[in-house]
Amino acid sequence: MLTTFWSVWISAIILGSIIGCGVLIQYSRKTQVHSEETDETTGHEYDGIQELDNPLPRWWVMMFWGTIIFGLIYLALYPGLGNFQGLLKVEVNGESKPWTSAVQWEKEVEVMEAKTAPLFAKYAATPIPELAQDQEAMQSGLRIFKSYCSVCHGSNAKGSQGFPNLADNDWLFGGEPAQIKQTILHGRQGAMPAWGAVLGQEGTDNMVQYVRSLSGLEHDAAKAEAAVPQYQQLCLACHGADGKGNQLVGAPNLTDDVWLYGGSTKAIKFTIENGRNGLMPAHADFLGEDKVHVVAAYVYSLSQDKK
């Protein structure tokens, strides 16, 4: 919403420009000496070219006036004059709203939702494993995925640092159909506490070596052994005694050499010292359960050939 000053200023410039064009047309016609075509000139000559003293063609004048009238009608219908909302209304969700590009988008979404709702209702009634075999449904799931999920997980669903790969069979919160759907519907909040202040420099270095040892990476065996008591005290509750994680809290498996933030010594040390916080946003409100069902089936299908 513009302030009163800017609203008046913008309106004055727009209307003044249109009125000025009309005045200019009228002035040019009234100052014209001849009303018909003539061979007389205005006295101007340049490079052998003389300017005839002829009136503007009638079709040209009519075109100018038509443009002015069109502009005035447009300004009356659509918002453009300061804070004036325009006379054109759009019916959205049973409510009449002044036209804006955003309202027009809402209307188009409403129309599309009405057209596609029966199809997605049909998909929602199909179990996810069965729906994952439906190629037409998976094309719909792919389109939704690219619109809402690819910005984080990539168009190929293989993720990047800090964003899980959905095309493998490694899952933080579980890869069963119901778990995937729950994740998309309501989101997930992952939290790795910062242990740097508790462990200290030496303890952190030892823990890095122990974590690397769990997944079979090159490590210092003595330092890894020294970290075992602290692992049992600080990490066992989430990652388990065997380091295989806990999907109930989204604690990753440390034994499979799959790393969300990287498995280098530097990356692991940063994670242990500073912690990590991952957020998967909930999609229930703007996708709806029927569409989430299709996306869940699509995500589920990506990992089936990895089993």
N, C-alpha and C positions, 0 to 999 in steps of 0.2 A: 504494500500500500504506500503510495507516494504521499509526501506532505502536501498541504494545500498549495504552497508556493509552486512546487514543481508540477503539480497537476494543472494549475492554471497556466504556467509557463509553456508546458508541452502543448496544451490545447490551443493556446494563442498562436504558437508557431505553426501548427498543422492547419488550423482553420485560416489563419492569416495567409499562408502560402496558397491555399486553394482559392480563397477570395481574390488574392492578388492576381492569380492566373486569369480569373474571369474578368477582372478590371482591365488587365492588359489586352485581352482579346477585344473587349468593347472599345477601348481607347484606339487600338490599331485600326479598327473599322471606321470609327468616327473621323479620324484624321486622314483617311484615304480620300484623295481628291477625286478619283474616278471610280465609279461603281461598276464599270464594265472594262473588259480588256482593251488596252490601248497600246499604241506604239510609242507614246511619250515616255520619257525617262525621268528619273528623279534628279538627274544631273550628276549622279555618281558613276565614275568609270574607272576601271582598274585593269591594266594589262589588256586593253582592247575590249573588255567586257562591260557592257552598259546595264544598269539596273532599271528595268521597266517599272513604271508606276501603275502596277496592276493590283487589284485586291486579292486577298487570300482566296484560294478555291473554296467553294461552299462546303464540299465534302470534308475539307481539312478543318474548317471552322466547326462543323458539326461533330467531328471526331474529338476536338478539344473540349467542347461542351459535354459530350458524352462521357469523356474521361472524368471531368469534374463532377458530374452527376453520380457516376459510378463510385467515385471516392467518397462523396457525402453519404451515399447509401451504405457503403462498406463501414464507414465510421459509426453509423447509427446502429448497425447490426452487431459488429464485433468490437471488443475492447481495444482502445487505441488512443482515446482522448483522455489523458490523465487517469483519473480514478473511475471514469464512466465505464460501466460493465458491459454496455451494449444491450440491444433489445432482443437478440437471438437467444433462445433458451434451448437446453438439451435435457431430455428426460433420462435420468440415471437412477437406477434402483428405486423407481417410483417417485423420485424427487426432481422437480424442475430447477435446473441450475443455469446461471448465465454462461454462455459459451466461453471456454478457454481451451487451449491445446490440451491441458491436463484433463479437463472434463470430457473433451472429445475422446481422449485415450481411454478414460474410464468407460465411456459408452461403447467403444469398440471392443474392449475387454468383456463387457457385459454381454454383448451380442455373441462374441466368440464362445464365451463360457456356456451360453444357452445352447449353442450348436453342438459343443463337444461334451456337455455334461452326460448325455446318455451313453456315449462311448466309454468315458472314464468310469461311469457307474458299472458298466459291464465288466471292465477290466478289474475293478475293485472287488467284484464278486468271485474272481478267479484266484485261487491260491498262488502265492508268489512263485513257487517252483514250476508250476504249470504255466503261469504267465510268462516266465522267463524263456519259454520255448516258442512263444508267439512272436514271430518276426515283425509283424505290423505293430504290436504293442511295444516291442523293444525300440522301434524307430521313434515312436512317441516319447518313450523314456529317454532316448538319446537326445532328442531335441530339448526336452525339459532340462536334462543334465547339463547340456552345453549352455543353456540360458542362465541357470542358477548355480551350478556347481563347478564348472570348468575354470572359473576365475581362481579357485583355490587348488582344485585337484587336477587341473589340466584337461584339455580336450580329449586326451587319451586315458584319463582317469588314473594316471600313474603318479600323480602328486608331485611334490617337490619338498625341499627341506622345511620341515614343520607341518606339512600337509600329507596325510597318509596316502599311500598307494592303494587304490581300490581294486586294482587289477590282479593282485596276488592273493594269497590265502592267509595273510597275516592280519589279525584283527585286534584292535585295542579293546573294543567293547563287545566283540562277538560278531560272527559272520552268518549266524542263522537268520532266516527271513524275518522273524519277529524282532530280532535284535537290530537288524539293519533299519527296519521300518521305524522302530522306536527312536533310533539315533536321528533319522531325518526329521521325524515329526517334532520331537521335543529338544533336539540338540544334545550336546555333551560338553561337559566342562572338565578338562584334564588339568591336574595340578601336581607338579613335581616340586617338593619343598627345596629350598636352598639350604645346603648342609655345609657350606664353606666355613661359616663361623663356628660350627660345632666340631667339625673334623680338624680344622686347622690345615696348614699347608701340607705337612707330611701325611696327615690322615687322608687328605683329598687325593694326593698322589698315589697312595696305597690303594685307595678305593677305585681309582681309575684302572689300575692294573688288575684288580680283582674282577671288575666288570668286563674288561677285555678278555680275561681268562674264561669267563662263562660262555662266551661265544666262539672260543677257539682261536682268538686273535693272538698275535705275538705279544708277550707280556713278561714282566719281571716276576718270577714265581715267588721270590722271597717277599716282595712288597704285597703281592696278592694274598699270600698267606697271612700277612700281618693285618690285613683289612677284614678278615673273616669275622672276628668278634664284633666289630663296629657294624658290619653288614647285618649281622643277626639282630643287633640292637636297633638299628635305624631303618633298615630297608626290607627286612623279612616280611613285615606286615602287609606290604603292598606287592612286592615282587616275588614273595614266596621263598621258602628255604632252598629250593632248587633253581631260583631265578627265572622261572617260567611265567611270572606275572600273574595278574588277577584281572579278568575281564569285568568283574563287578565294579571295579573302581577305575578301569582304563589303564592299569599299570602294565607297561609293555613287557613282553618276553625278552629277557636279556641273553638268552642262549641261542637264538636263531640267526644272529648276524644280520638282522633287519633293523635299521636305525632310522628313526623319525627325524632326528636332528644331526645325524652323522655319527660314525663310529670311530673317527680318528681320536687320538689321545687328547688333542686340543678340544674337540667338540664334546667329548665325554666329560672332561674336566670342567668345562664351562657349565654343563648341565648340572653336575653335582654341586659346584660352588654356588651357582646363581638360581638354580631351579628352572622350571619351564611351566608355562601356563598356556594351554591350548583350548580354543573355544570353537565348537561346532555349533553354528546358530540353528535355532529351531525354525522349521519351514512350514509348520502346520497352518499358521495364520494366513500366509499369502499363497500357498499352494493348495491347501485343502487335503483332506485325507485320501481322496480318490487318486489325485495326481501323485501324492507321496507314495502310494501303493505301487504305481507304475515305475517310479524312479527307483524304489527299493528293489523291484524285480530286475530292473536294468543293472543296478549295482551288484545284485546277487549273481546275475548271469556272467559278469565279468570274471569271477573267480572260480567258476565251476570247472573249467578245463585245467585249473591249477591243482585240483585235488588228486 
